């Protein structure tokens, strides 16, 4: 009996213009996730645990296409003799296609065993650890859906916070690079590439705990709440940082100060670790009691990460508008949360500063600084990297300084030399000085 399920058999191999772009985007997303979290060391032997299902087939294919040198490890559990042989032969043919070595381990197990899931998991883990001891990194195809279901199951069975966060991206030499994609992403990639895979008939047996959860709870939740996985990932990352179990390390420091405009200024090297605080603040500045902000906030966080990781990138973003009129302005590691009503403050401040500068009878031999956006005016001082950037909160001031040939920049962008130069020669130019 041929249990192989192919996209073509389902009548879905019609050409689509999205296929090639999606294939490349999927692999680039996977590559970036692996590099960011330092998951796979190219200097260490890598073996992919492969069942023949769509998850592990896509994982092996994508890693192969990303030029990772991988070997394959398959477990023949001996539970479905006819299907097991077909699966093994199928995977051996797949290994030839991607030019990978394959090792098969054989078990004698019975699906009727009351504790089959746990026994098989322990046996696979034992083999995985054998390879780890031989200096292999073992890669499995667990993905976001798996982690969500595992965390949900743990929350029903125990009260520990960390265990309910889900499956770790790396533990005890086991690497799970698909913790950046969902089952839907994986299947879409398989369709785009035209991959074949095997369907394990036992996956539909709800007597097994994980199957029961997936078939009767998780699938129902995701159907009713389409964004459940997105919120799960965001929430778990925040909690992982707070409990110091995140792969990227400890929570970065977050500084906060109230602005005279009524806005709030936050400073942090990584705002993705403080998403919940930003989200709460954005809602406070919104004129709506409810509103979806996660999507736009994720874009803002990605913008800061891009600025941080790409030194040549433009270090400013904004205004980013959120539901209910809340606004975010970002300069490097500083973000101002304000709203449309408070823009009048900055309009008047801009006019007052410009008027003040135009009417100075004698140019002072010292620098002047504002609070956010941290404008620094270098009177009599030659700043190392004077800005030509026109900030949208102070456009008139920036234009006047630019046209007058006076150096200016913004505090998050100042060089070390500029900071040293101005350390004892700067005054704060804020609303109290301007009489606002």
N, C-alpha and C positions, 0 to 999 in steps of 0.2 A: 504494500500500500504506500503510495507516494504522498507523504504528508507535507511536501514542500509547498508553501504558499508564495506565489509570485504576484507582483503588481500586474503583470500582463494577464494572468488568469482572472483578475478582478476587473479587467477591461479599463484599467486606469493608465495605460501606457500611451495615451494620446499625447502628442507633443504640446508642451506649454512654454510660453516665452519666459515664464518665471523660473524655470528649472535650473538653468545654468547659473544665473545670479544667486539664487538661493543656495545652491550647492557650495559656491565659493564663499558666500556670507557665513554659512554655517561653519565651515572649516576655519575661517578667519576668527570667528567668535570663539571657537574651541581653542585655537592656537593662542589667542590673547589670554584666555582664562588659564591655560596651562602655564604660560610665561609669568603672568601676574602673581599666581599663587605658587610658582616654582614646584609644579607637581611631578614633572617627568624630567629626570636628569639624563641627557643624551649619552653621558659617559657610563651609565649603568645599564645592564641588560634589562630589557622590558618584555614581559610576557602578559598577554591579554587572555583573561579567562573568558572563554567563548562557549555559549550554549547552542548557538545556531538560530536563536531568536533574533528579532529585528534590532533590539538594543545592542547586543554584542557584535552583530554583523556590521552595523553602521559604525560602531566605535572602531573596530579593527580596520574597516575601509577608510574612515576619515584619518586615522593615525597614519596609515600607510600612505595616503595621499599627501599628508603633511611631512612625509619623509622621515617619520620615526621608524627606527629599525626594531620591529616587533616579532616576537614568537607567539604561538597560540597554545593554549592549554584547554583541553576539553574533558569534561567529566561524563562518562557513560555510567549512569546510575543503575542500569540493569532493571529498571522498573517497568519498561514497556519494550520488550525484546525486539519486536519488529520495527517500531518507530526509532528505538535507540540506534539500531544498525543504520537506518536511513539517515538519521541525524549525523552520525559519525562520518559516513561516507560523504555526505553533503559538505561538512566542514573541511574534510581533507581536500575536496575539490576546490573549495574556497581558498584554502591555504596555498594551493598551487597558483591560483589566480593572482594572489598578492605576494607570491614568492616568499612565504613565511614557513619556518619550521613549525611543526605541531607535535604536541605530546598529548596522549590520551591516557587518562587514569580510569580504571574500571572498579565499580562497586557492585555489590550484590544487595540490593535494597528492595523493600516492598512498600508500595503506596498505601497499603492497608495499615501500616504501622501507625499507632496513635500519635506518635511523636516524630513522624517522618520529617517534617520541616526542620526541626531543631537538629535531629541526627545528621541529616544531609548537610546542613549548614556547618556543623562542627567538623565533619569529615572534609568538606571543601576547605575550610579554614586551616585545618591541619596540613593539607597539601600546599596551600598558599604559603604557609609559614616555612615549609621545607624550601621553597624557592627563595623566600626572603633571606633565609640563612645562607643560601648559595649566592647571595648578592644580586638577586633579581628585584626589580620593582614590579609588583603584581598589579595589573590594571583591570578593574571591573567596570561594568556598564550601568551601575546604579545611577539613576537620574533623579530629577526634582520630584516627580510623582512618587517614586519609591521612598524618597526621604520624607515627603509629606505623610505618606501612609504609615511609615515606620514611626514617625514622631507622634502621629495620632494614636497609634496602637499603644505606644509607651505611656502616653498621657492617660489612657484608660487603665493601665496596669500598675503604674507607680506614680509617685508624686515628685520625683526629681525633675528640676527644671532643665538641666543640661541634656538629659537623655531624651526629653520630649522635643528638642530642637531638630532632631532628625539624624540622618546618617552623616558622619563626618566626611569631609572631602579627602582626608588622608588619615590613616591610622594604622599603626603596627606594620608599616611597609606596604599597605594596600592603598592604591591610588584610585580615585573616582572622578575622572575629569568631566564626566557627563553631569556633574552637579550644577552645570550652567545651562542645561537644556531640559525641556519637558518631553514626555512621550510623543506629544503632537509634533514637536520639532523633529524628533528622530524619524517618525514615520514620513514626514514631509520630505526629509532628506532622502530616505529610501526610495520614495516615489520619483524624486528629481533625478536620482542616479540610475534608477531601474534595477535596484538590488533584489535578490531573492533571499528568502529566509524561511525558517521552520517555525511551525506553530506547535507548541507542546499542548496536547489535548488535556493534560492534567491541570493546566492553568484555569480551566473553567470549572473545576471541582471546588465548590464553596466550603467543603469540609475542612480545607486547609485555611489556617488563620488569615494569612496575607490575602489569599484569594477572596475570602469572605469580606474582608475589609474593602478590597478594591471593587468587588462586584456590587456590594450592597450599601456601602457607606461613601467611600471616596468618589465613586462615579456619580452618585446622587448629589453630593455636595458641589462638585465641579459643574454639573449641569445646571443647578440652581444658582450658583455663584461663579460665573465664568472667570472672575479675577482672583479666585481663592488662592491659586498657586503663586501668583505675583505677590500678593500680600503676605503669604506664608514665607516666601524667600526674604522679603524686606524685613519682616518682623524677626525671623530667626537670625538674620545677620546682625541686627541691632542687639538682640539678646546675647548672641555669641560674643560680641565685642564687650558688652557690659559684664559678662561673666568670665572674660579673659580666656575664651576658648576658641576665638576666631583665628583662622589660619594666618591672617595678616598682623596679628599681635594685639597689643593693648590699645585701649581707647585713647585717641589723641585729645589733648587738652582743648577745652572750649571756653573762650572768654566772651563775656557779654557785657554790654553797657547801653544805657538808655541815651538816646540822642535828644537834643533840644527840640527837634522837629516832632518828637513823639514816636519816632521810629526806634528800632532796636538794632544795634550793631553786634554781629557775632564774628569772632575770629577763631579759625581752626585750620590745621593742616589737612584735615580730612572731614568734610561735612557729612559724608555717607555714614559715619559712625554716630552722628547726632541727628539723624533724619527725624526721629520722633519729636525732638525739641523744635526743630524748624517747622515741622508740620503743625504742631500746636500753635506756634507763634503766627504762622500764616493764617490760620483760622481766626486768631484774635484780631487780625488786621482786615479780615474780610467782612463785607456787609451782608453776607449770607450766613445763615445758621448751619447750612450744610453745603457741601461741594466737594468734588473729587479733585484732589491736589497731587496725588501720588505720581501720576504720569509726568506732569510738568516738573515736580520736585526731582524726580529721577533724572530728567534732562539737565537740570541745574547741577546736580551732583556729578553727572558725567562730564559736564563742561568744566567743573573745577578739577576733576581728575585729569582731564586732557591738558588743561593749562599747567598743572603740576608736573605732568610726565613729559611735556613737550616744551622745552625752554624757549624755542623760537616762536611759540604760538602767542597770539594776542591775549594779554592777561585780563581782559575785561569781558563781562557778559551782562546785558541788561538794557532796558528794564524787561524782566520776565514777568508777565502778567498772569495772575492766578484768579481762580473763581472768586467773585465778590470784590474785585478791585485791589487785592493785595499785590504788592510789587517787590521784586528782589533785584538788587544791584550787586554785582560781584566784581571785586578787584583782587585777583590772586587768592589770598586766604582770608579776605574780609568780605562779609556780605551784610548789606543793609536790608532789613525788612521794613517796609513802609506801605502806604496805600495812596490811592489817587487823591484823597482829601488833603494829605500832607504835602503834596507836590507844590502847593501854594507857598509853603514855608521856604522851600528851596528856590522857587521863582523870586521871592522877595530877597532871599539871601544873596542870590546871584546878582540882582540889581544893586543891592547895598554894597557888596564887595567891589563891583565894577566902578560904582560911583566913588567909593572911598579911594580906590587906586587912582582914578582920574584926577582927583582933587588934592592929592598929596602935594604939598608945596615943595617938599624936599624928600627925595627918594631915600628912605632909611637904609642904612648899611647893615641890615639884618634880614633874616628870612621871616616869613610869616606862614602860619599853618592853620588850616581849618580841620575840624573833625570830619567825619566821612562826607565826601569821598577822599579826605586826607590830602587836599591840595597843598602843595609846598611851593612857595614863590621865592625864588632865589635872588632877592635884591642884592646887588653888589657881589653876588656869589655865582660862580660858574659851576652849575651842577654837572656832574659827570655824564649823566644821560638825560638831558632835558626832554620833556615829553612834547609831542605834537598832538596828543590825543585831546579831543574835545569831549569832556564829560557831559552827558545829557542832563545832569543835575546842576551844572554850573557852565552852561554853554557861553553865556555872555562874557564871563570872567576869562575863560580859556581863550576865546577869540581875541579879547583885548590884549591879553598878555602875549599871545602869539604875534599879533600885528605890531605890538610895541617892542618886540625883540627881547622880551624879558623871560628868562628861564623859569620853567615851572615843571613840577612832576607831582606824583602822588605817593603818599607814605609807604604803601605796600610795595611800590616799585623802586624805592630809593636804594642806591648802592650803599655798601658799607662805608665807602669814602664820604658820600654825601651825608650819611647819618653822623659820622664823626665830625664833619665840618660844621654841621648845624647843631651839634649837641648842646652848645652853650650860647647859641646865637639865634634861637627861634622863639617866637611867641605864638600862643594859641589864638587864632582868630575865629571866634565862635559867635553865637548869637548875642552873648552879653557884651562883647566888644562892639558889635555892629548895632547895638541898641534895639535889637528885635525882641 
